[in-house]
Amino acid sequence: MMAVGRSAGTVLLICLSFFVAVTGESPYRFFNWNVTYGDIYPLGVRQQGILINGQFPGPDIHSVTNDNLIINVHNSLDEPFLISW
């Protein structure tokens, strides 16, 4: 009788562990971008360009399907700036 209770408890514990191990939520990825003017050197010639966090081209976004991206953009330019993708 004790063995039946122990094996039933073990099966219940295993079943509950599957529910704990599986998560269905999508992760959030946070980015802060500062958009400024700066010098870039395409083909070795200095030009003024638009930089994101001091980089040209801008930073890479490493994400997968169903990731939630939160991107805070601070426009330090003297004109409106549009990002589209």
PASETOR-869170 format. One record per atom (N, C-alpha, C): residue number from 1; atom name; y, z, x. Coordinates in nm, 3 decimals, decimal comma. Example, Ala and Ser with C-alpha at 12.3 -4.5 7.8 and 13.67 -1.06 7.14 Angstrom:
2
+-----+-------+---------+---------+---------+
! num ! atomo !       Y !       Z !       X !
+-----+-------+---------+---------+---------+
!   1 !     N !  -0,569 !   0,780 !   1,319 !
!   1 !    CA !  -0,450 !   0,780 !   1,230 !
!   1 !     C !  -0,330 !   0,780 !   1,320 !
!   2 !     N !  -0,225 !   0,708 !   1,285 !
!   2 !    CA !  -0,106 !   0,714 !   1,367 !
!   2 !     C !   0,003 !   0,787 !   1,290 !
+-----+-------+---------+---------+---------+
***
This chain:
85
+-----+-------+---------+---------+---------+
! num ! atomo !       Y !       Z !       X !
+-----+-------+---------+---------+---------+
!   1 !     N !  -0,119 !   0,000 !   0,082 !
!   1 !    CA !   0,000 !   0,000 !   0,000 !
!   1 !     C !   0,126 !   0,000 !   0,087 !
!   2 !     N !   0,121 !   0,074 !   0,196 !
!   2 !    CA !   0,234 !   0,081 !   0,287 !
!   2 !     C !   0,260 !  -0,054 !   0,354 !
!   3 !     N !   0,151 !  -0,128 !   0,386 !
!   3 !    CA !   0,163 !  -0,258 !   0,451 !
!   3 !     C !   0,230 !  -0,360 !   0,360 !
!   4 !     N !   0,203 !  -0,352 !   0,229 !
!   4 !    CA !   0,265 !  -0,445 !   0,133 !
!   4 !     C !   0,415 !  -0,420 !   0,125 !
!   5 !     N !   0,455 !  -0,295 !   0,121 !
!   5 !    CA !   0,597 !  -0,261 !   0,117 !
!   5 !     C !   0,669 !  -0,302 !   0,244 !
!   6 !     N !   0,602 !  -0,285 !   0,356 !
!   6 !    CA !   0,662 !  -0,321 !   0,485 !
!   6 !     C !   0,679 !  -0,473 !   0,495 !
!   7 !     N !   0,576 !  -0,550 !   0,455 !
!   7 !    CA !   0,587 !  -0,696 !   0,464 !
!   7 !     C !   0,689 !  -0,750 !   0,363 !
!   8 !     N !   0,699 !  -0,688 !   0,246 !
!   8 !    CA !   0,800 !  -0,731 !   0,148 !
!   8 !     C !   0,940 !  -0,702 !   0,202 !
!   9 !     N !   0,955 !  -0,588 !   0,266 !
!   9 !    CA !   1,084 !  -0,555 !   0,327 !
!   9 !     C !   1,120 !  -0,650 !   0,440 !
!  10 !     N !   1,021 !  -0,690 !   0,518 !
!  10 !    CA !   1,044 !  -0,785 !   0,627 !
!  10 !     C !   1,086 !  -0,921 !   0,573 !
!  11 !     N !   1,019 !  -0,967 !   0,467 !
!  11 !    CA !   1,054 !  -1,095 !   0,406 !
!  11 !     C !   1,196 !  -1,089 !   0,349 !
!  12 !     N !   1,230 !  -0,978 !   0,284 !
!  12 !    CA !   1,365 !  -0,962 !   0,229 !
!  12 !     C !   1,469 !  -0,963 !   0,340 !
!  13 !     N !   1,442 !  -0,896 !   0,449 !
!  13 !    CA !   1,534 !  -0,892 !   0,562 !
!  13 !     C !   1,554 !  -1,031 !   0,622 !
!  14 !     N !   1,447 !  -1,108 !   0,634 !
!  14 !    CA !   1,457 !  -1,244 !   0,687 !
!  14 !     C !   1,539 !  -1,332 !   0,593 !
!  15 !     N !   1,516 !  -1,322 !   0,463 !
!  15 !    CA !   1,592 !  -1,402 !   0,366 !
!  15 !     C !   1,741 !  -1,368 !   0,370 !
!  16 !     N !   1,774 !  -1,240 !   0,381 !
!  16 !    CA !   1,914 !  -1,199 !   0,387 !
!  16 !     C !   1,981 !  -1,246 !   0,516 !
!  17 !     N !   1,905 !  -1,252 !   0,624 !
!  17 !    CA !   1,964 !  -1,295 !   0,751 !
!  17 !     C !   2,005 !  -1,442 !   0,746 !
!  18 !     N !   1,937 !  -1,525 !   0,666 !
!  18 !    CA !   1,977 !  -1,665 !   0,652 !
!  18 !     C !   2,113 !  -1,676 !   0,584 !
!  19 !     N !   2,140 !  -1,591 !   0,487 !
!  19 !    CA !   2,268 !  -1,595 !   0,418 !
!  19 !     C !   2,381 !  -1,548 !   0,508 !
!  20 !     N !   2,353 !  -1,456 !   0,595 !
!  20 !    CA !   2,455 !  -1,405 !   0,686 !
!  20 !     C !   2,483 !  -1,507 !   0,796 !
!  21 !     N !   2,382 !  -1,578 !   0,844 !
!  21 !    CA !   2,396 !  -1,670 !   0,956 !
!  21 !     C !   2,468 !  -1,799 !   0,918 !
!  22 !     N !   2,466 !  -1,839 !   0,793 !
!  22 !    CA !   2,524 !  -1,966 !   0,750 !
!  22 !     C !   2,665 !  -1,941 !   0,698 !
!  23 !     N !   2,763 !  -2,006 !   0,759 !
!  23 !    CA !   2,900 !  -1,998 !   0,709 !
!  23 !     C !   2,944 !  -2,138 !   0,667 !
!  24 !     N !   3,018 !  -2,147 !   0,560 !
!  24 !    CA !   3,058 !  -2,277 !   0,509 !
!  24 !     C !   3,207 !  -2,302 !   0,518 !
!  25 !     N !   3,280 !  -2,221 !   0,593 !
!  25 !    CA !   3,424 !  -2,242 !   0,597 !
!  25 !     C !   3,462 !  -2,333 !   0,713 !
!  26 !     N !   3,569 !  -2,406 !   0,694 !
!  26 !    CA !   3,619 !  -2,496 !   0,797 !
!  26 !     C !   3,714 !  -2,420 !   0,888 !
!  27 !     N !   3,706 !  -2,443 !   1,019 !
!  27 !    CA !   3,795 !  -2,371 !   1,110 !
!  27 !     C !   3,938 !  -2,425 !   1,104 !
!  28 !     N !   4,032 !  -2,341 !   1,140 !
!  28 !    CA !   4,172 !  -2,379 !   1,149 !
!  28 !     C !   4,210 !  -2,396 !   1,295 !
!  29 !     N !   4,287 !  -2,500 !   1,325 !
!  29 !    CA !   4,337 !  -2,524 !   1,460 !
!  29 !     C !   4,490 !  -2,525 !   1,451 !
!  30 !     N !   4,553 !  -2,444 !   1,534 !
!  30 !    CA !   4,698 !  -2,427 !   1,530 !
!  30 !     C !   4,762 !  -2,491 !   1,653 !
!  31 !     N !   4,874 !  -2,563 !   1,629 !
!  31 !    CA !   4,948 !  -2,628 !   1,737 !
!  31 !     C !   5,097 !  -2,603 !   1,715 !
!  32 !     N !   5,170 !  -2,580 !   1,822 !
!  32 !    CA !   5,316 !  -2,571 !   1,820 !
!  32 !     C !   5,370 !  -2,681 !   1,909 !
!  33 !     N !   5,450 !  -2,770 !   1,851 !
!  33 !    CA !   5,503 !  -2,883 !   1,926 !
!  33 !     C !   5,655 !  -2,875 !   1,929 !
!  34 !     N !   5,713 !  -2,894 !   2,046 !
!  34 !    CA !   5,857 !  -2,903 !   2,063 !
!  34 !     C !   5,889 !  -3,046 !   2,106 !
!  35 !     N !   5,966 !  -3,116 !   2,025 !
!  35 !    CA !   5,998 !  -3,257 !   2,049 !
!  35 !     C !   6,135 !  -3,265 !   2,117 !
!  36 !     N !   6,140 !  -3,325 !   2,236 !
!  36 !    CA !   6,263 !  -3,334 !   2,314 !
!  36 !     C !   6,274 !  -3,473 !   2,377 !
!  37 !     N !   6,393 !  -3,500 !   2,433 !
!  37 !    CA !   6,412 !  -3,617 !   2,518 !
!  37 !     C !   6,378 !  -3,579 !   2,661 !
!  38 !     N !   6,333 !  -3,677 !   2,739 !
!  38 !    CA !   6,306 !  -3,653 !   2,880 !
!  38 !     C !   6,285 !  -3,785 !   2,951 !
!  39 !     N !   6,278 !  -3,777 !   3,081 !
!  39 !    CA !   6,257 !  -3,898 !   3,162 !
!  39 !     C !   6,109 !  -3,932 !   3,168 !
!  40 !     N !   6,079 !  -4,058 !   3,144 !
!  40 !    CA !   5,944 !  -4,110 !   3,162 !
!  40 !     C !   5,953 !  -4,228 !   3,258 !
!  41 !     N !   5,843 !  -4,261 !   3,321 !
!  41 !    CA !   5,842 !  -4,367 !   3,422 !
!  41 !     C !   5,733 !  -4,470 !   3,394 !
!  42 !     N !   5,746 !  -4,547 !   3,283 !
!  42 !    CA !   5,647 !  -4,652 !   3,261 !
!  42 !     C !   5,669 !  -4,764 !   3,364 !
!  43 !     N !   5,565 !  -4,804 !   3,428 !
!  43 !    CA !   5,569 !  -4,909 !   3,530 !
!  43 !     C !   5,663 !  -4,875 !   3,646 !
!  44 !     N !   5,685 !  -4,744 !   3,669 !
!  44 !    CA !   5,768 !  -4,701 !   3,782 !
!  44 !     C !   5,917 !  -4,709 !   3,759 !
!  45 !     N !   5,960 !  -4,742 !   3,639 !
!  45 !    CA !   6,102 !  -4,752 !   3,608 !
!  45 !     C !   6,141 !  -4,636 !   3,517 !
!  46 !     N !   6,247 !  -4,563 !   3,554 !
!  46 !    CA !   6,289 !  -4,447 !   3,476 !
!  46 !     C !   6,351 !  -4,491 !   3,344 !
!  47 !     N !   6,307 !  -4,423 !   3,236 !
!  47 !    CA !   6,362 !  -4,445 !   3,102 !
!  47 !     C !   6,369 !  -4,311 !   3,031 !
!  48 !     N !   6,456 !  -4,305 !   2,932 !
!  48 !    CA !   6,457 !  -4,186 !   2,848 !
!  48 !     C !   6,353 !  -4,206 !   2,739 !
!  49 !     N !   6,269 !  -4,106 !   2,718 !
!  49 !    CA !   6,165 !  -4,116 !   2,616 !
!  49 !     C !   6,157 !  -3,988 !   2,536 !
!  50 !     N !   6,077 !  -3,991 !   2,433 !
!  50 !    CA !   6,055 !  -3,874 !   2,348 !
!  50 !     C !   5,929 !  -3,804 !   2,398 !
!  51 !     N !   5,942 !  -3,675 !   2,426 !
!  51 !    CA !   5,833 !  -3,594 !   2,480 !
!  51 !     C !   5,791 !  -3,490 !   2,377 !
!  52 !     N !   5,664 !  -3,460 !   2,375 !
!  52 !    CA !   5,612 !  -3,350 !   2,293 !
!  52 !     C !   5,557 !  -3,246 !   2,389 !
!  53 !     N !   5,618 !  -3,129 !   2,386 !
!  53 !    CA !   5,585 !  -3,021 !   2,481 !
!  53 !     C !   5,597 !  -3,069 !   2,625 !
!  54 !     N !   5,697 !  -3,155 !   2,651 !
!  54 !    CA !   5,720 !  -3,205 !   2,786 !
!  54 !     C !   5,621 !  -3,310 !   2,832 !
!  55 !     N !   5,540 !  -3,364 !   2,741 !
!  55 !    CA !   5,437 !  -3,461 !   2,778 !
!  55 !     C !   5,463 !  -3,597 !   2,714 !
!  56 !     N !   5,433 !  -3,702 !   2,789 !
!  56 !    CA !   5,432 !  -3,837 !   2,734 !
!  56 !     C !   5,312 !  -3,910 !   2,792 !
!  57 !     N !   5,221 !  -3,961 !   2,714 !
!  57 !    CA !   5,212 !  -3,942 !   2,569 !
!  57 !     C !   5,186 !  -3,796 !   2,534 !
!  58 !     N !   5,200 !  -3,766 !   2,407 !
!  58 !    CA !   5,187 !  -3,628 !   2,360 !
!  58 !     C !   5,049 !  -3,568 !   2,382 !
!  59 !     N !   5,033 !  -3,442 !   2,347 !
!  59 !    CA !   4,906 !  -3,372 !   2,370 !
!  59 !     C !   4,793 !  -3,426 !   2,284 !
!  60 !     N !   4,671 !  -3,413 !   2,335 !
!  60 !    CA !   4,552 !  -3,451 !   2,259 !
!  60 !     C !   4,522 !  -3,346 !   2,153 !
!  61 !     N !   4,468 !  -3,392 !   2,041 !
!  61 !    CA !   4,419 !  -3,301 !   1,938 !
!  61 !     C !   4,267 !  -3,315 !   1,936 !
!  62 !     N !   4,199 !  -3,210 !   1,974 !
!  62 !    CA !   4,052 !  -3,211 !   1,972 !
!  62 !     C !   4,006 !  -3,142 !   1,845 !
!  63 !     N !   3,955 !  -3,222 !   1,751 !
!  63 !    CA !   3,907 !  -3,166 !   1,624 !
!  63 !     C !   3,792 !  -3,252 !   1,573 !
!  64 !     N !   3,724 !  -3,201 !   1,474 !
!  64 !    CA !   3,614 !  -3,273 !   1,411 !
!  64 !     C !   3,641 !  -3,278 !   1,261 !
!  65 !     N !   3,557 !  -3,350 !   1,191 !
!  65 !    CA !   3,571 !  -3,363 !   1,047 !
!  65 !     C !   3,574 !  -3,226 !   0,981 !
!  66 !     N !   3,662 !  -3,210 !   0,884 !
!  66 !    CA !   3,681 !  -3,088 !   0,805 !
!  66 !     C !   3,754 !  -2,978 !   0,879 !
!  67 !     N !   3,804 !  -3,002 !   1,000 !
!  67 !    CA !   3,892 !  -2,903 !   1,063 !
!  67 !     C !   4,025 !  -2,904 !   0,990 !
!  68 !     N !   4,085 !  -2,790 !   0,975 !
!  68 !    CA !   4,217 !  -2,777 !   0,917 !
!  68 !     C !   4,318 !  -2,767 !   1,031 !
!  69 !     N !   4,412 !  -2,861 !   1,035 !
!  69 !    CA !   4,512 !  -2,863 !   1,141 !
!  69 !     C !   4,644 !  -2,810 !   1,089 !
!  70 !     N !   4,699 !  -2,711 !   1,156 !
!  70 !    CA !   4,831 !  -2,658 !   1,124 !
!  70 !     C !   4,918 !  -2,690 !   1,245 !
!  71 !     N !   5,014 !  -2,782 !   1,227 !
!  71 !    CA !   5,099 !  -2,826 !   1,337 !
!  71 !     C !   5,243 !  -2,792 !   1,302 !
!  72 !     N !   5,302 !  -2,700 !   1,379 !
!  72 !    CA !   5,443 !  -2,663 !   1,363 !
!  72 !     C !   5,524 !  -2,748 !   1,459 !
!  73 !     N !   5,614 !  -2,831 !   1,405 !
!  73 !    CA !   5,693 !  -2,922 !   1,486 !
!  73 !     C !   5,838 !  -2,875 !   1,485 !
!  74 !     N !   5,894 !  -2,852 !   1,605 !
!  74 !    CA !   6,036 !  -2,818 !   1,619 !
!  74 !     C !   6,106 !  -2,939 !   1,679 !
!  75 !     N !   6,195 !  -3,000 !   1,601 !
!  75 !    CA !   6,265 !  -3,120 !   1,644 !
!  75 !     C !   6,392 !  -3,080 !   1,720 !
!  76 !     N !   6,390 !  -3,097 !   1,852 !
!  76 !    CA !   6,508 !  -3,068 !   1,934 !
!  76 !     C !   6,589 !  -3,194 !   1,963 !
!  77 !     N !   6,559 !  -3,303 !   1,895 !
!  77 !    CA !   6,634 !  -3,427 !   1,912 !
!  77 !     C !   6,762 !  -3,420 !   1,830 !
!  78 !     N !   6,854 !  -3,513 !   1,857 !
!  78 !    CA !   6,978 !  -3,518 !   1,779 !
!  78 !     C !   6,968 !  -3,618 !   1,664 !
!  79 !     N !   6,846 !  -3,654 !   1,626 !
!  79 !    CA !   6,821 !  -3,746 !   1,516 !
!  79 !     C !   6,688 !  -3,710 !   1,451 !
!  80 !     N !   6,664 !  -3,757 !   1,327 !
!  80 !    CA !   6,536 !  -3,728 !   1,262 !
!  80 !     C !   6,420 !  -3,788 !   1,340 !
!  81 !     N !   6,305 !  -3,726 !   1,327 !
!  81 !    CA !   6,185 !  -3,769 !   1,400 !
!  81 !     C !   6,069 !  -3,772 !   1,303 !
!  82 !     N !   5,991 !  -3,881 !   1,304 !
!  82 !    CA !   5,879 !  -3,899 !   1,213 !
!  82 !     C !   5,750 !  -3,909 !   1,292 !
!  83 !     N !   5,650 !  -3,831 !   1,251 !
!  83 !    CA !   5,515 !  -3,841 !   1,308 !
!  83 !     C !   5,423 !  -3,887 !   1,195 !
!  84 !     N !   5,344 !  -3,989 !   1,221 !
!  84 !    CA !   5,248 !  -4,033 !   1,120 !
!  84 !     C !   5,116 !  -4,067 !   1,187 !
!  85 !     N !   5,007 !  -4,044 !   1,116 !
!  85 !    CA !   4,875 !  -4,085 !   1,161 !
!  85 !     C !   4,782 !  -4,095 !   1,045 !
+-----+-------+---------+---------+---------+
***
